Amino acid sequence: MSKLEYAEHGRGTGLWTAAFLFGLFFCPLVLIAVASVVASLAVAVGLLGLATVVVAAPVARPSRDGGRGGEATAVTWSTWSP
């Protein structure tokens, strides 16, 4: 959210929520399908975890600002305007 303009916060929140709910819906289906192939739910969960690390590793690189979200400033009632 800190990288979005103020006018885009609603769209960013909506996209994040949609992606989250997409994952909540499809994760059990993927686990059931993989568990039927590998014959163990524990192995299926491990494979899903490994796949998650492989996919997320290129994206989850440390930021140069120490994780503070860039040049964002605190929004107070005196500085906020719609």
N, C-alpha and C positions, 0 to 999 in steps of 0.2 A: 504494500500500500504506500510505502514511503516514496516509491519511485513513480507513482501515478500523480497526475495533476488532480487538484481537488475535484474538478468536474467529472473525473473518471473514477472516483472512489466507488460509486454504486455499481458500475459495470465490473470493476475489478473484484468487488466482493461477490457479485453474482457469479462470475466465472469461477472464482475459487470455490464457492459453495457447490456449483454444478459439478466441478471436477471431484470434489470430496464425496458427494453423493453418488457419482458415477462409480468411484472406487468402492464405496460401501455396497453397492448393488452387485458389481461384477466379481469382487474378491471371493465370496463363497462359491460362486459358479466356477471360477477358475480353479479354486482349491479342490472342489469335488471332481472336476475333470482330470486334474493332474493326479489326485489321489487314486483314481481308478486306473491310471496308467502305471504308477509306481507302487501301487498296492499298500500304501501307508499314508495316513494323513500327516503324520509327523514329518515324513520325508517331503511331502508336498509343501508344508509350511516352510521347511528349511530351504527348499528350492525357490519359493516365492521371496523369501528374505534375501537370498543370494541375488536373485534377479533385480530386486529393489536396490540393493547396494550397487550393482553394476550400472543400472540406469541412472541412479542419483549421483554417483561419484563425479561425473563431469560437471554437473550443475552445482554441487555443494562445495564450491571452492571458497576459501576464506576471503572476506572482503578487505580492502585496503584500509578502511576506516575502523577496523576493530569490531565490526558487527553493529555499528551504531546507525546504519541505514542511510548513509550519505550526509548531505548537507541540510537535513531536515531541522527545522527550528520548532520549538514548542509553540503550540497554538493555544492562546488564551482568549478569554472573552473579549479583551480589548483589541486583539489582532485579527480575530476571525471575522470574515465577511463572506456572505453567500455569493 
